[in-house]
């Protein structure tokens, strides 16, 4: 699966997110998602929001997905 397609699917599930998706083999992916919807949510709930945007692709076309889910404020603190 193309990382660009995964990026588009995640972006469609959030209001104005920043999304990066990388993969060396197009089956194992790493993503960073920065979205206001994560505010006040624990890591598991944040990951569930991302998984929801990808539906049945996870475990099929997407064999493995590493998620870094941050609020805009957390992103700003980490990137300076």
Phi, psi and omega per residue, in radians:
X1 nan 2.502 -3.097
X2 -1.388 2.269 3.109
X3 -0.977 -0.574 3.120
X4 -1.109 -0.649 3.116
X5 -1.194 -0.709 3.090
X6 -1.091 -0.750 3.107
X7 -1.012 -0.806 -3.135
X8 -1.090 -0.710 3.136
X9 -1.138 -0.749 3.125
X10 -1.146 -0.786 -3.138
X11 -1.020 -0.643 -3.123
X12 -1.158 -0.378 -3.086
X13 -1.597 -0.012 -3.109
X14 -2.306 2.824 3.102
X15 -1.651 1.835 3.091
X16 1.038 0.927 3.109
X17 -1.442 2.910 2.908
X18 -1.922 2.147 -3.063
X19 -2.272 2.302 2.997
X20 -2.189 2.364 3.104
X21 -2.333 2.252 3.088
X22 -2.282 2.676 3.121
X23 -2.747 2.474 3.047
X24 -1.603 -0.381 -3.020
X25 -2.329 0.094 -3.141
X26 1.070 0.375 2.956
X27 -2.312 -0.459 3.085
X28 -1.950 2.177 -3.001
X29 -2.233 2.645 2.992
X30 -2.142 2.328 3.133
X31 -2.341 2.533 2.965
X32 -2.039 2.204 3.134
X33 -2.187 2.167 3.085
X34 -1.995 2.048 -3.072
X35 -2.645 2.485 3.116
X36 -1.117 -0.446 -3.131
X37 -1.090 -0.289 -3.140
X38 -1.408 -0.216 -3.097
X39 -0.965 2.217 3.097
X40 1.369 0.061 -3.124
X41 -1.831 2.541 3.075
X42 -1.328 2.856 -3.100
X43 -0.924 -0.734 -3.122
X44 -1.080 -0.764 3.134
X45 -1.139 -0.628 3.092
X46 -1.121 -0.782 3.122
X47 -1.100 -0.694 3.128
X48 -1.076 -0.662 3.091
X49 -1.089 -0.703 3.117
X50 -1.193 -0.815 3.126
X51 -1.003 -0.661 -3.119
X52 -1.043 -0.590 -3.132
X53 -1.228 -0.368 -3.062
X54 -1.779 -0.213 3.073
X55 0.932 -2.353 -3.064
X56 -1.298 0.012 3.119
X57 -1.210 -0.574 -3.142
X58 -1.221 2.221 -3.090
X59 1.621 -0.185 3.102
X60 -2.052 -1.717 3.110
X61 -1.093 -0.582 3.088
X62 -1.748 1.732 -3.086
X63 -1.219 -0.710 -3.137
X64 -2.566 2.481 -3.116
X65 -2.405 2.059 3.047
X66 -1.688 2.211 -3.040
X67 -2.054 2.271 2.959
X68 -2.005 1.876 -3.047
X69 -1.994 2.052 -3.050
X70 -2.277 2.648 2.964
X71 -1.368 2.831 3.079
X72 -0.990 -0.661 3.127
X73 -1.138 -0.760 3.101
X74 -1.094 -0.706 3.122
X75 -1.089 -0.791 -3.140
X76 -1.072 -0.710 3.128
X77 -1.126 -0.645 -3.095
X78 -1.395 -0.497 -3.081
X79 -1.786 -0.138 3.047
X80 1.417 nan nan
